[in-house]
Amino acid sequence: MPTVATVNSRVKNIIDRLTGLTTTITAGYTSNAGGDSSSSSSSSSSSDYQFTNDIKKLNEQAAADDRKFEEEHSKVGPSGGKTRKQSLQEFVLLLFFVSYGILVVALSLYMQRIGGSVLKIVALMTFMLLMIVAIILRYA
């Protein structure tokens, strides 16, 4: 079991090391900021001026990039550079509706063959098609 004197000496050693580290960090910070305190005011004003110039340059560059983006965007146009044939979504929808039409024809022929009501099937499938179109229009 450690005694009070041992704990006290360990705490004192840790505090001394932390004080040394604090002094080293502070000295390194002041040397990077411009040395001693008499020259720090002139160096801080020059660094503030340089910082302001850097901000101006970055703002000008951002404005130039924004203008360039707007010019390129206006060249492409509202369609995003794609024609109607290039849209995957339109292709998928076309494929769906064509296959749905084929399904309606197949069910109608099947119902005619077995002697069922073709008109009911066509009416039901048309109603379902209208519901599907309404859902697509609502959530697209």
The 8 nearest C-alpha neighbors of each residue, nearest first, counted from 0:
[[1, 2, 3, 5, 6, 4, 7, 9],
 [2, 0, 5, 3, 6, 4, 7, 9],
 [1, 3, 5, 4, 6, 0, 7, 8],
 [2, 4, 6, 5, 7, 1, 8, 0],
 [3, 5, 7, 2, 6, 8, 1, 9],
 [6, 4, 8, 2, 7, 3, 1, 9],
 [5, 7, 9, 3, 8, 4, 10, 2],
 [6, 8, 4, 10, 5, 9, 3, 11],
 [7, 9, 11, 5, 10, 6, 4, 12],
 [10, 8, 12, 6, 11, 7, 5, 13],
 [9, 11, 13, 7, 12, 8, 6, 14],
 [10, 12, 8, 14, 9, 13, 7, 15],
 [13, 11, 15, 9, 10, 14, 8, 16],
 [14, 12, 10, 16, 15, 11, 17, 9],
 [13, 15, 17, 11, 16, 12, 18, 10],
 [16, 14, 18, 12, 13, 17, 11, 19],
 [15, 17, 19, 13, 18, 14, 20, 12],
 [18, 16, 20, 14, 19, 15, 21, 13],
 [19, 17, 21, 15, 16, 20, 14, 22],
 [20, 18, 16, 22, 17, 21, 23, 15],
 [19, 21, 17, 23, 22, 18, 24, 16],
 [20, 22, 18, 24, 19, 23, 25, 17],
 [23, 21, 25, 19, 20, 24, 26, 18],
 [24, 22, 20, 26, 21, 25, 27, 19],
 [23, 25, 27, 21, 26, 22, 20, 28],
 [24, 26, 28, 22, 27, 23, 21, 29],
 [27, 25, 23, 29, 28, 24, 22, 30],
 [26, 28, 24, 30, 25, 29, 23, 31],
 [27, 29, 25, 31, 26, 30, 24, 32],
 [30, 28, 32, 26, 31, 34, 27, 25],
 [29, 31, 34, 27, 33, 32, 28, 26],
 [32, 30, 28, 29, 33, 27, 34, 26],
 [33, 31, 29, 30, 28, 34, 39, 42],
 [32, 34, 39, 30, 31, 42, 29, 38],
 [35, 33, 30, 29, 32, 39, 38, 36],
 [36, 34, 37, 38, 39, 33, 29, 30],
 [35, 37, 39, 38, 34, 40, 33, 29],
 [38, 36, 39, 35, 40, 41, 34, 33],
 [39, 37, 41, 36, 40, 35, 42, 33],
 [38, 40, 36, 42, 33, 41, 37, 43],
 [39, 41, 43, 42, 38, 44, 37, 36],
 [42, 40, 44, 43, 38, 39, 45, 37],
 [43, 41, 39, 45, 44, 40, 33, 46],
 [42, 44, 46, 40, 45, 41, 39, 47],
 [45, 43, 47, 41, 46, 42, 48, 40],
 [46, 44, 48, 42, 47, 43, 49, 41],
 [45, 47, 43, 49, 48, 44, 50, 42],
 [48, 46, 50, 44, 45, 49, 43, 51],
 [49, 47, 45, 51, 46, 50, 44, 52],
 [48, 50, 46, 52, 51, 47, 53, 45],
 [49, 51, 47, 53, 48, 52, 46, 54],
 [52, 50, 48, 54, 49, 53, 47, 55],
 [53, 51, 55, 49, 54, 50, 56, 48],
 [52, 54, 50, 56, 51, 55, 49, 57],
 [53, 55, 51, 57, 52, 56, 58, 50],
 [56, 54, 52, 58, 53, 57, 59, 51],
 [57, 55, 53, 59, 54, 58, 60, 52],
 [56, 58, 60, 54, 59, 55, 61, 53],
 [57, 59, 61, 55, 60, 56, 54, 62],
 [60, 58, 62, 56, 61, 57, 55, 63],
 [59, 61, 57, 63, 58, 62, 56, 64],
 [60, 62, 58, 64, 63, 59, 57, 65],
 [63, 61, 65, 59, 64, 60, 58, 66],
 [64, 62, 60, 66, 65, 61, 59, 67],
 [63, 65, 67, 61, 62, 66, 68, 60],
 [66, 64, 62, 68, 63, 67, 61, 69],
 [67, 65, 69, 63, 68, 64, 70, 62],
 [68, 66, 64, 70, 65, 69, 63, 71],
 [67, 69, 65, 71, 66, 70, 72, 64],
 [68, 70, 72, 66, 67, 71, 73, 65],
 [71, 69, 67, 73, 68, 72, 66, 74],
 [70, 72, 74, 68, 73, 69, 67, 75],
 [71, 73, 69, 75, 74, 70, 68, 76],
 [72, 74, 70, 76, 71, 75, 69, 77],
 [75, 73, 71, 72, 76, 70, 69, 80],
 [76, 74, 80, 72, 73, 79, 71, 77],
 [75, 77, 73, 74, 78, 79, 80, 72],
 [76, 78, 79, 75, 80, 73, 72, 74],
 [79, 77, 80, 76, 81, 82, 75, 83],
 [80, 78, 77, 81, 75, 76, 72, 82],
 [81, 79, 75, 78, 76, 82, 77, 74],
 [82, 80, 79, 78, 85, 83, 86, 84],
 [81, 83, 84, 85, 80, 78, 86, 79],
 [82, 84, 85, 86, 81, 89, 78, 87],
 [83, 85, 82, 86, 90, 89, 81, 87],
 [86, 84, 82, 83, 81, 87, 90, 89],
 [85, 87, 88, 89, 84, 83, 90, 81],
 [88, 86, 90, 89, 91, 85, 84, 92],
 [89, 87, 91, 90, 86, 92, 93, 85],
 [88, 90, 92, 87, 91, 86, 93, 83],
 [89, 91, 87, 93, 88, 92, 94, 86],
 [92, 90, 94, 88, 93, 89, 95, 87],
 [91, 93, 95, 89, 94, 90, 88, 96],
 [94, 92, 90, 96, 95, 91, 89, 97],
 [93, 95, 91, 97, 92, 96, 98, 90],
 [96, 94, 92, 98, 93, 97, 99, 91],
 [97, 95, 99, 93, 98, 94, 100, 92],
 [98, 96, 100, 94, 99, 95, 93, 101],
 [97, 99, 101, 95, 100, 96, 94, 102],
 [100, 98, 96, 102, 97, 101, 95, 103],
 [101, 99, 97, 103, 102, 98, 96, 104],
 [100, 102, 98, 104, 99, 103, 105, 97],
 [101, 103, 99, 105, 100, 104, 106, 98],
 [104, 102, 100, 106, 101, 105, 107, 99],
 [103, 105, 107, 101, 102, 106, 108, 100],
 [104, 106, 102, 108, 107, 103, 101, 109],
 [107, 105, 109, 103, 108, 104, 110, 102],
 [108, 106, 104, 110, 117, 109, 105, 103],
 [107, 109, 111, 105, 106, 110, 112, 104],
 [108, 110, 106, 112, 111, 107, 105, 113],
 [111, 109, 115, 107, 113, 112, 108, 117],
 [112, 110, 108, 114, 109, 113, 115, 117],
 [111, 113, 109, 110, 114, 108, 115, 107],
 [114, 112, 110, 111, 115, 109, 108, 116],
 [113, 115, 111, 112, 110, 116, 117, 109],
 [116, 114, 110, 113, 111, 117, 112, 109],
 [115, 117, 118, 119, 110, 120, 114, 111],
 [116, 118, 120, 107, 119, 110, 111, 115],
 [117, 119, 121, 116, 120, 122, 107, 123],
 [120, 118, 122, 117, 116, 121, 123, 124],
 [121, 119, 123, 117, 122, 118, 124, 107],
 [120, 122, 124, 118, 123, 119, 125, 117],
 [123, 121, 125, 119, 120, 124, 118, 126],
 [122, 124, 120, 126, 125, 121, 119, 127],
 [123, 125, 127, 121, 126, 122, 120, 128],
 [126, 124, 128, 122, 127, 123, 121, 129],
 [125, 127, 123, 129, 128, 124, 122, 130],
 [128, 126, 124, 130, 125, 129, 131, 123],
 [129, 127, 125, 131, 126, 130, 124, 132],
 [128, 130, 132, 126, 127, 131, 133, 125],
 [129, 131, 133, 127, 128, 132, 134, 126],
 [130, 132, 128, 134, 133, 129, 127, 135],
 [133, 131, 135, 129, 130, 134, 136, 128],
 [134, 132, 130, 136, 131, 135, 137, 129],
 [133, 135, 137, 131, 132, 136, 138, 130],
 [134, 136, 132, 133, 138, 137, 139, 131],
 [137, 135, 133, 139, 134, 138, 132, 131],
 [138, 136, 134, 135, 139, 133, 132, 131],
 [137, 139, 135, 136, 134, 133, 132, 131],
 [138, 136, 135, 137, 134, 133, 132, 88]]
